[in-house]
């Protein structure tokens, strides 16, 4: 988790987020949690950095509470099924009470806020032969109203309720409210704050998903997901696919979790992102310091050979970096020996924070493609400690010093590391 004393980490992000809109969707259950006051402090920090915040909230937890206390039956608690008059009455009571609590909490942190009727809705109607009565469907978001509030440094607080032109109220799903609001305001981030750590598959937290990976998870592996989180992933997928580049799903019970998710490279929950979030690109001169910092631990353990700043700069065209949110977290070099149609994969390293995410394999595949496109028939690498990784993950096989290009063989003999030589033929078609 981010340490708030590490201002360099925060300041890296501040210029990119200033005046951007963050839509924060809070499950109703978390308003009752002891950490909610800390969450409001995190929101106050965002506002102090001139990030424009909109809060949408659910009320399912409170609806169930009120129903239990009053011994009343409810037709649904999440705004997706039938909403009969009795359930609507409880939903109105729960949502209004919750909105008031959020406004009180924001006021205690010296933040101006206002509840709004910015969601224009109409009846969901008859679906599969069933009249959904007071369940609504979002028609549009009054983005002008919300933008006016934001321009005046007022945080809009949006309950899971919609209104039609005749003044009728409809129960809405809060995940959908947050999604449509984020799309209408062209938000930089949509953040779902939940009672769980994020999206789990088979009991294991999924840290990052591209749009395509999220869609595949919903389509092919739905049964492996926690049922209560499927709606979050569905709406996150739709948001990312619709133009919100970063959608986060995090645990609101984690102390300072919101700030850790926004202002640290690794975050705490699940991130669904547009594909440009991760990219391999040629290294630039500004990346040399980052590369040296990245490989330093591996150099100290003699896993990688030591490289100086001058050496990297001299061969800078051979280096590539893997970015996560514009931060280099991995690197690799490709040295060509065109006269012998061979290429060397070198300086492959991934930050420990991003291990087991497939980044190393992506970097290997990338340089293989580059080598093939440049006419090489074989790629090789030298390793003293990670040779099993290259064999198991990259398909390399063990060779010997005689397989090296003559120029590289001379350096191999001179440095005395006695690295294993691993090689892999490159077929023209890959």
C-alpha positions as CSV (number, residue, x, y, z in Angstrom):
1,X,0.0,0.0,0.0
2,X,1.1,3.5,-0.7
3,X,2.8,5.5,2.1
4,X,1.3,9.0,2.2
5,X,4.8,10.3,3.1
6,X,6.1,9.2,-0.3
7,X,5.0,12.3,-2.1
8,X,7.0,11.4,-5.2
9,X,4.6,8.5,-5.9
10,X,1.6,10.8,-5.6
11,X,3.0,13.7,-7.5
12,X,3.7,11.5,-10.5
13,X,-0.1,11.1,-11.0
14,X,-1.4,14.5,-9.9
15,X,-0.7,16.4,-13.2
16,X,-2.6,13.8,-15.2
17,X,-5.6,13.7,-12.9
18,X,-6.0,17.4,-12.2
19,X,-9.5,18.6,-13.3
20,X,-10.4,15.0,-14.4
21,X,-13.7,13.5,-13.3
22,X,-13.7,10.4,-11.0
23,X,-17.1,8.7,-10.5
24,X,-17.0,6.8,-7.2
25,X,-19.7,4.2,-6.6
26,X,-20.0,3.1,-3.0
27,X,-22.0,0.0,-1.9
28,X,-24.5,0.9,0.8
29,X,-23.0,-1.6,3.2
30,X,-19.8,0.4,3.3
31,X,-21.5,3.5,4.6
32,X,-22.2,1.5,7.8
33,X,-18.5,0.3,8.0
34,X,-16.1,1.8,10.5
35,X,-13.7,2.7,7.6
36,X,-16.2,4.9,5.9
37,X,-14.9,8.0,7.7
38,X,-11.4,7.2,6.3
39,X,-12.9,6.7,2.8
40,X,-14.3,10.2,3.1
41,X,-10.9,11.5,4.1
42,X,-9.5,9.9,0.9
43,X,-12.1,11.7,-1.1
44,X,-11.1,14.9,0.6
45,X,-7.5,14.3,-0.5
46,X,-8.7,13.8,-4.1
47,X,-10.7,17.1,-4.0
48,X,-7.6,18.9,-2.6
49,X,-5.7,17.9,-5.7
50,X,-8.4,19.4,-7.9
51,X,-9.9,16.0,-9.0
52,X,-13.6,16.4,-9.7
53,X,-15.5,13.8,-7.8
54,X,-19.0,12.4,-8.3
55,X,-20.4,9.9,-5.7
56,X,-23.1,7.3,-6.6
57,X,-24.3,4.9,-4.0
58,X,-26.2,1.8,-3.6
59,X,-28.8,1.0,-0.9
60,X,-29.4,-2.7,-1.1
61,X,-28.0,-3.3,2.4
62,X,-30.2,-0.7,4.0
63,X,-33.3,-2.0,2.1
64,X,-32.7,-5.4,3.5
65,X,-32.2,-4.0,7.0
66,X,-35.4,-1.9,6.9
67,X,-37.4,-4.8,5.5
68,X,-36.2,-7.1,8.3
69,X,-36.8,-4.5,11.0
70,X,-40.4,-3.8,9.8
71,X,-41.0,-7.5,8.8
72,X,-42.0,-6.5,5.3
73,X,-41.4,-8.6,2.2
74,X,-39.4,-6.9,-0.7
75,X,-39.6,-7.8,-4.3
76,X,-35.8,-7.0,-5.0
77,X,-33.0,-5.2,-3.3
78,X,-30.7,-4.3,-6.2
79,X,-33.0,-2.5,-8.7
80,X,-33.0,-5.2,-11.3
81,X,-36.1,-7.2,-10.6
82,X,-39.7,-6.2,-10.0
83,X,-40.2,-3.2,-7.7
84,X,-43.7,-3.2,-6.2
85,X,-45.1,-0.2,-4.3
86,X,-44.0,-1.5,-0.9
87,X,-40.5,-2.1,-2.0
88,X,-40.3,1.3,-3.7
89,X,-41.4,2.9,-0.4
90,X,-38.6,1.1,1.5
91,X,-36.1,1.9,-1.3
92,X,-37.0,5.6,-1.0
93,X,-36.5,5.6,2.7
94,X,-33.2,3.7,2.5
95,X,-31.8,5.8,-0.3
96,X,-32.7,9.1,1.2
97,X,-31.4,8.2,4.6
98,X,-28.1,7.0,3.0
99,X,-27.7,10.1,0.9
100,X,-28.2,12.2,4.0
101,X,-25.5,10.3,5.9
102,X,-23.0,10.8,3.0
103,X,-23.8,14.5,2.9
104,X,-23.2,14.7,6.6
105,X,-19.9,12.9,6.3
106,X,-18.7,15.1,3.4
107,X,-19.7,18.2,5.4
108,X,-17.6,17.0,8.4
109,X,-14.6,17.0,6.0
110,X,-15.4,20.6,4.9
111,X,-16.6,19.4,1.4
112,X,-19.5,21.0,-0.3
113,X,-22.0,18.4,-1.8
114,X,-25.5,18.2,-3.0
115,X,-28.0,15.5,-3.8
116,X,-29.3,15.7,-7.4
117,X,-32.1,14.4,-9.5
118,X,-29.8,14.1,-12.5
119,X,-31.0,10.7,-13.6
120,X,-33.8,10.8,-16.0
121,X,-35.6,7.4,-16.2
122,X,-38.6,5.7,-17.5
123,X,-40.3,2.4,-16.5
124,X,-38.4,-0.8,-17.4
125,X,-41.8,-2.0,-18.5
126,X,-43.0,-5.6,-19.2
127,X,-40.0,-7.9,-19.6
128,X,-40.6,-11.6,-20.5
129,X,-44.3,-11.1,-19.7
130,X,-43.6,-9.6,-16.2
131,X,-44.5,-6.0,-15.3
132,X,-41.5,-4.6,-13.4
133,X,-43.7,-1.8,-12.0
134,X,-41.5,0.8,-10.3
135,X,-38.2,-0.6,-11.6
136,X,-36.7,2.0,-13.9
137,X,-34.4,2.2,-16.9
138,X,-32.0,5.1,-17.3
139,X,-33.0,7.3,-20.2
140,X,-30.3,9.9,-19.9
141,X,-28.0,11.6,-17.5
142,X,-28.4,15.4,-17.0
143,X,-24.7,16.0,-17.5
144,X,-25.2,19.8,-17.7
145,X,-26.6,19.8,-14.1
146,X,-23.7,17.6,-12.8
147,X,-21.1,19.7,-14.7
148,X,-22.5,22.9,-13.2
149,X,-22.2,21.5,-9.7
150,X,-18.6,20.3,-10.4
151,X,-17.7,23.7,-11.8
152,X,-18.7,25.2,-8.5
153,X,-16.6,22.7,-6.5
154,X,-19.7,20.8,-5.3
155,X,-19.7,17.0,-5.1
156,X,-22.9,15.6,-6.7
157,X,-24.3,12.7,-4.6
158,X,-26.5,10.4,-6.7
159,X,-28.9,7.9,-5.2
160,X,-30.1,4.8,-7.1
161,X,-33.3,6.6,-8.1
162,X,-34.5,8.0,-11.4
163,X,-37.2,10.5,-12.2
164,X,-39.4,10.9,-15.2
165,X,-41.0,14.1,-16.7
166,X,-44.1,13.6,-14.6
167,X,-42.3,13.5,-11.3
168,X,-42.6,9.7,-10.8
169,X,-39.7,8.0,-9.1
170,X,-38.1,4.7,-10.1
171,X,-35.8,2.3,-8.5
172,X,-32.5,1.8,-10.3
173,X,-29.5,-0.4,-10.1
174,X,-26.6,1.6,-8.6
175,X,-23.9,-0.1,-10.7
176,X,-25.8,1.1,-13.8
177,X,-26.2,4.6,-12.4
178,X,-22.4,4.8,-11.9
179,X,-21.7,3.4,-15.3
180,X,-24.0,5.8,-17.2
181,X,-22.8,8.8,-15.1
182,X,-19.2,8.0,-15.9
183,X,-19.9,7.7,-19.7
184,X,-22.0,10.9,-19.7
185,X,-19.3,12.9,-18.0
186,X,-16.4,11.3,-19.9
187,X,-14.9,10.3,-16.6
188,X,-11.2,9.4,-16.4
189,X,-12.0,6.8,-13.8
190,X,-14.9,4.8,-12.5
191,X,-14.2,3.3,-9.1
192,X,-16.5,0.6,-7.6
193,X,-16.0,0.5,-3.9
194,X,-17.3,-2.9,-2.5
195,X,-17.0,-5.1,0.5
196,X,-14.7,-7.5,-1.4
197,X,-11.1,-7.2,-2.6
198,X,-12.1,-7.1,-6.3
199,X,-12.9,-9.7,-8.9
200,X,-11.9,-13.2,-7.8
201,X,-11.6,-16.2,-10.1
202,X,-11.6,-19.5,-8.4
203,X,-10.9,-17.8,-5.1
204,X,-7.9,-15.9,-6.4
205,X,-7.9,-12.1,-6.9
206,X,-7.5,-11.0,-10.5
207,X,-5.4,-7.9,-10.5
208,X,-5.8,-6.6,-14.0
209,X,-8.0,-7.3,-17.0
210,X,-8.0,-5.8,-20.5
211,X,-11.4,-5.2,-22.0
212,X,-11.1,-8.4,-24.0
213,X,-10.0,-10.5,-21.0
214,X,-13.0,-9.1,-19.0
215,X,-15.4,-10.0,-21.7
216,X,-13.9,-13.5,-22.0
217,X,-14.1,-14.0,-18.2
218,X,-17.8,-13.1,-18.3
219,X,-18.5,-15.3,-21.3
220,X,-16.5,-18.4,-20.6
221,X,-15.7,-18.5,-16.9
222,X,-18.7,-16.9,-15.3
223,X,-19.2,-19.9,-13.0
224,X,-15.8,-19.3,-11.5
225,X,-16.7,-15.8,-10.3
226,X,-18.2,-14.7,-7.0
227,X,-21.9,-14.2,-7.9
228,X,-22.2,-10.9,-5.9
229,X,-19.4,-9.4,-8.0
230,X,-20.6,-10.4,-11.5
231,X,-22.7,-7.2,-11.8
232,X,-19.6,-5.1,-11.0
233,X,-17.5,-6.8,-13.7
234,X,-20.3,-6.5,-16.2
235,X,-20.7,-2.8,-15.7
236,X,-16.9,-2.3,-15.5
237,X,-16.6,-4.1,-18.9
238,X,-19.3,-1.9,-20.4
239,X,-17.7,1.3,-19.0
240,X,-14.2,0.4,-20.3
241,X,-15.7,-0.7,-23.7
242,X,-17.6,2.6,-23.8
243,X,-14.6,4.9,-23.3
244,X,-13.7,5.0,-19.6
245,X,-10.1,4.0,-19.7
246,X,-9.7,2.9,-16.1
247,X,-12.3,1.1,-14.1
248,X,-11.3,0.0,-10.6
249,X,-13.1,-2.5,-8.2
250,X,-11.7,-2.3,-4.7
251,X,-12.4,-3.2,-1.1
252,X,-13.7,-0.2,0.8
253,X,-12.7,-1.7,4.1
254,X,-8.9,-1.4,3.3
255,X,-7.5,1.6,5.2
256,X,-6.4,4.3,2.7
257,X,-7.4,1.8,-0.1
258,X,-8.8,4.5,-2.4
259,X,-5.6,6.5,-2.4
260,X,-3.5,3.3,-2.8
261,X,-5.5,2.3,-5.8
262,X,-5.3,5.8,-7.5
263,X,-1.8,6.8,-6.6
264,X,0.3,3.6,-6.7
265,X,1.4,1.5,-9.6
266,X,0.2,-1.8,-8.3
267,X,-3.1,-0.8,-6.6
268,X,-5.1,-3.0,-4.2
269,X,-8.0,-4.4,-6.2
270,X,-9.0,-5.3,-9.8
271,X,-8.4,-2.9,-12.7
272,X,-10.2,-3.2,-16.0
273,X,-8.5,-1.1,-18.6
274,X,-8.3,-0.1,-22.2
275,X,-5.6,-1.9,-24.1
276,X,-3.3,1.1,-24.2
277,X,-2.8,0.8,-20.5
278,X,0.0,-1.7,-21.0
279,X,2.5,-1.2,-23.8
280,X,5.9,-2.2,-24.9
281,X,7.8,0.6,-26.6
282,X,11.4,1.5,-27.5
283,X,13.3,3.0,-24.6
284,X,14.0,6.7,-24.7
285,X,16.9,8.5,-23.0
286,X,14.6,9.5,-20.1
287,X,14.1,5.8,-19.4
288,X,17.8,5.0,-18.7
289,X,17.6,5.8,-15.0
290,X,14.4,3.7,-14.7
291,X,16.1,0.8,-16.4
292,X,19.1,1.0,-14.1
293,X,16.8,1.1,-11.1
294,X,14.8,-1.8,-12.4
295,X,17.8,-4.2,-12.9
296,X,19.8,-3.1,-9.9
297,X,18.5,-6.0,-7.6
298,X,19.2,-8.6,-10.3
299,X,22.7,-7.1,-10.9
300,X,23.5,-7.3,-7.2
301,X,22.6,-11.0,-7.1
302,X,24.7,-11.5,-10.3
303,X,21.6,-12.7,-12.2
304,X,22.2,-10.0,-14.8
305,X,25.5,-8.6,-15.9
306,X,26.2,-5.1,-14.8
307,X,25.5,-2.3,-17.3
308,X,26.6,1.3,-17.0
309,X,24.5,4.3,-18.0
310,X,27.0,4.9,-20.8
311,X,26.6,1.4,-22.1
312,X,22.9,1.5,-22.1
313,X,22.9,5.0,-23.8
314,X,25.3,3.7,-26.4
315,X,23.0,0.9,-27.4
316,X,19.7,2.6,-26.5
317,X,18.1,1.6,-29.8
318,X,18.3,-2.1,-28.6
319,X,16.3,-1.5,-25.4
320,X,12.5,-1.7,-24.9
321,X,10.4,-1.0,-21.8
322,X,7.1,-2.4,-20.7
323,X,4.8,0.3,-19.2
324,X,2.0,0.1,-16.8
325,X,0.1,3.4,-16.6
326,X,3.1,5.1,-18.2
327,X,5.5,3.7,-15.6
328,X,8.3,1.3,-16.8
329,X,7.9,-1.9,-14.9
330,X,9.9,-4.2,-17.2
331,X,12.7,-4.1,-19.8
332,X,14.4,-6.1,-22.4
333,X,17.2,-5.7,-25.0
334,X,17.6,-7.2,-28.4
335,X,21.1,-7.1,-29.8
336,X,21.4,-8.0,-33.5
337,X,24.2,-9.9,-35.3
338,X,23.0,-9.6,-38.9
339,X,25.9,-11.1,-40.6
340,X,25.1,-14.5,-38.9
341,X,21.3,-13.8,-38.8
342,X,21.2,-14.2,-35.1
343,X,19.9,-12.0,-32.3
344,X,20.4,-11.9,-28.5
345,X,17.6,-11.5,-26.0
346,X,19.3,-9.7,-23.1
347,X,18.5,-7.6,-20.0
348,X,15.1,-9.2,-19.4
349,X,13.7,-8.0,-16.1
350,X,10.3,-7.4,-14.5
351,X,9.7,-5.5,-11.3
352,X,8.8,-7.9,-8.4
353,X,5.6,-5.9,-8.0
354,X,4.4,-7.2,-11.3
355,X,5.7,-10.8,-11.2
356,X,3.3,-13.6,-12.3
357,X,1.4,-11.3,-14.7
358,X,2.9,-12.6,-17.9
359,X,5.0,-9.5,-18.6
360,X,8.2,-11.5,-19.0
361,X,6.7,-13.7,-21.5
362,X,5.2,-10.8,-23.4
363,X,8.6,-9.2,-23.6
364,X,10.2,-12.4,-24.8
365,X,7.5,-12.8,-27.5
366,X,7.9,-9.2,-28.6
367,X,11.7,-9.4,-29.2
368,X,11.2,-12.7,-31.0
369,X,8.9,-10.9,-33.4
370,X,11.3,-8.1,-33.8
371,X,14.2,-10.5,-34.5
372,X,12.2,-12.4,-37.0
373,X,11.1,-9.2,-38.8
374,X,14.7,-8.2,-39.0
375,X,15.6,-11.4,-40.9
376,X,17.1,-13.4,-38.0
377,X,16.8,-17.2,-38.1
378,X,17.8,-17.7,-34.4
379,X,17.5,-16.0,-31.1
380,X,19.7,-16.8,-28.1
381,X,20.2,-15.7,-24.5
382,X,22.7,-16.2,-21.8
383,X,21.7,-17.0,-18.2
384,X,23.4,-18.1,-15.0
385,X,20.3,-18.4,-12.8
386,X,17.1,-18.0,-14.9
387,X,17.8,-20.6,-17.6
388,X,14.9,-22.8,-16.4
389,X,12.5,-19.9,-17.0
390,X,13.7,-19.4,-20.6
391,X,13.4,-23.1,-21.2
392,X,9.9,-23.5,-19.6
393,X,8.3,-20.2,-20.6
394,X,10.2,-19.3,-23.8
395,X,10.8,-22.6,-25.5
396,X,14.6,-22.2,-25.5
397,X,16.9,-25.2,-25.5
398,X,20.4,-25.5,-24.2
399,X,23.2,-25.0,-26.6
400,X,26.9,-24.1,-26.1
401,X,29.4,-21.3,-26.6
402,X,30.0,-22.6,-30.2
403,X,26.5,-21.5,-31.0
404,X,27.3,-17.9,-30.3
405,X,28.2,-15.4,-33.1
406,X,31.9,-14.9,-33.1
407,X,31.8,-11.3,-31.8
408,X,29.6,-12.4,-28.9
409,X,31.7,-15.5,-28.2
410,X,34.7,-13.3,-27.5
411,X,32.8,-11.3,-24.9
412,X,31.5,-14.5,-23.4
413,X,35.0,-15.9,-22.9
414,X,36.3,-12.6,-21.5
415,X,33.7,-12.0,-18.8
416,X,34.1,-15.5,-17.1
417,X,30.5,-15.8,-16.0
418,X,30.2,-19.2,-17.7
419,X,26.5,-18.6,-18.4
420,X,24.4,-21.2,-20.0
421,X,23.8,-20.6,-23.7
422,X,20.1,-21.0,-24.6
423,X,18.9,-20.9,-28.2
424,X,15.7,-21.0,-30.2
425,X,15.2,-21.2,-34.0
426,X,12.9,-18.6,-35.5
427,X,10.8,-20.0,-38.4
428,X,9.8,-17.3,-41.0
429,X,6.1,-17.7,-40.1
430,X,6.7,-17.6,-36.4
